[in-house]
Amino acid sequence: MTDHSMSTDRSSMPPKAQSRPWRRLRNIAAFFQGNLSASIGGGLMALVIVACLIGPWFTAHAPDERVARPHVEPNAEHLLGTTRQGRDVFSQLLHGGRASLSVAFIAGAISTVISILVGISAGYFGGRIDQWLNFAMNVVLVFPQLPLLIVLAAFLGQVGPVVIALLIGITSWPWGARVVRSQTMAIRQKEFILSAECMGENRLRIVLVEILPNLISIVAGSFVGVVMYALINEAGLEFLGLGDPTIVTWGTMLYWAQSSAALYTGGWWEMIVPAVTIALVGGAMALINMSIDQVSNPKLKTGPHIKRWRKLNRLIQAKRQGGTS
Amino acid sequence: MTVTTEANTPIVSARELSKDFTLGGSMLERTTMRALNAVSFDLFPGQALAIVGESGSGKSTGARILSQVHEATSGEVTFRGQPMHELIAQGGKRGFASHVQMIFQDPFGSLNPVHRIFYQIARPLQLHGKIRGKTALRERVLELLETVGLTPAAETADKFPYELSGGQRQRVAIARALAVEPDVILADEPISMLDVSIRLGILNLMLDLKDQHGIAFMYITHDIATARYFAERTAVMYVGHMVEWGNSDAVTQNPQHPYTQLLLAAVPQPGSQNSRDMSQYQHKADIPMWQPESTGCPFAERCLHASPQCSTQLPKVTQVAEDHFVRCYLYE
């Protein structure tokens, strides 16, 4: 009996070891398959991130040097034209993307970590701890965010991207924390948590291994949400002149375009390029967020099922008409 | 001789267990509900005690005190003659958990959906230090899966809970409880959420574990037929009180307490078409909420034989047969 089980065990182990990464890949593929918003959003994001990561090595011009006459129209030499100061917009876009996206992702990471810590602790431990953490959440929630950021940024003087990332990160966690808290409270009632407690599992492991994996889709959704929000707010702060204008980001590009009256003087590309890019990336992230929502909440999922149903319905209608005529 | 004494000493005994829950939000309208009132029972190795009663009768509360989910308000539990709180103080919660394990009612809620079956069973093995080394761990997990009848074990181990049926999940839950090598298993309505066709398989599996591994079972159910099938002894509970207990055959075939008689009469009989008139067994009255200041027999309002003393003082325990006890004035 045991011999037999051992032999089946050995023979089954190698294919299992191979199949795991494949299964992961298939899961990722399944997320995008038939999900148009996920595919568009994911594709766009991937394109932008890759372009900003490797693009700057291939650009012909430095982003912060005068390389041509002011406001040269887009041409083969300067793909997206030049700014009032004669800087290459295309190379600014790629270099600035690095800074802007890093700020967005760093802010997203900070905010997500805080919201997980606060949300799970409040939801799992309950009682006094929940009361205090809930109080902290409410306090941060009632501050109007953008005005608070403006005041903080103005107080600190022309802040660099890292400080902006920190500021956004530590002011935008309560939304995520709220959702994580309520989901944790729901999961905490499940019997598998009770059974882990009966097993004598330690509390940290219950939180990290039993509860957290069940929250992944919610955490991912709130992460993408904060990234999107941080990208737009960073651009907003810098557009208002509260950031450091010597560092090239999408926000400072807008700031310079505005302060040099690019639209009035006919250099529309200087303004339109960063604006459209920010809108596109924000939109892509909203699409990803929507599709994560659909995965974590199947009620929102329509896509292929509705399409299939419509197809079937059309077929039935056609048959019915064919039968009567 | 040693074998008989071993079998005759209880592994767990609960004495006069009571548990109060506070209800209500504000300080002023706070009420206390007594979910368990002076309940005593013994669990013997290789034997099962069935706890029968309707919802809210305190069946699960007793099990949850033994599994350290709740703490008893008063009363004492001893494990192998040693008080439970002393054991927990010595070996920690985990130490006591290695003796007493629980199987839950809902097999869909009791397995974490994000972990593979392998992890669900391997974790208690690691946690309680039952096994060292990766290959030994995997072998033991597969062995446990085979014990509970989940073959091919290697394939099952790599599945996620959602890939299994309710009955298979309940078998995984049993394997997980077994992994700790407990002396006592508390089964909280283990078959009530399962398809009728699967129930017998799970019951027989638990019977095997009871007989072959000498595990003491506390089998909580509202199904008297399975209680008699599975358990040597049966206790009937009503509103936090044990009203009648003893040998399963005696309790179910020769019920003494009016509540037990009512409970047995309510079991649907195959073949009989008309719904039977229950008024010959009871007065219609609400099921009371027991509070620490409540007095008398909890069944007094519904009882046909109630006398004035029934609502003033809780009847004492009367022995009606060799292994058959009842709490009722009719037999004092």
Interface residues (C-beta under 8 A of the other chain):
Chain A: M1 T2 S5 M6 T8 D9 S12 K16 K190 E191 F192 L194 S195 A196 E197 C198 M199 G200 E201 E210 P213 N214
Chain B: S67 Q68 V69 G92 K93 R94 G95 F96 A97 S98 Q101 M102 F104 Q105 D106 G109 S110 L111 N112 P113 V114 H115 R123 P124 L127 H128 R138 E139 L142 E143 E146 P152 A153 A154 E155 D158 A173 R176 V180
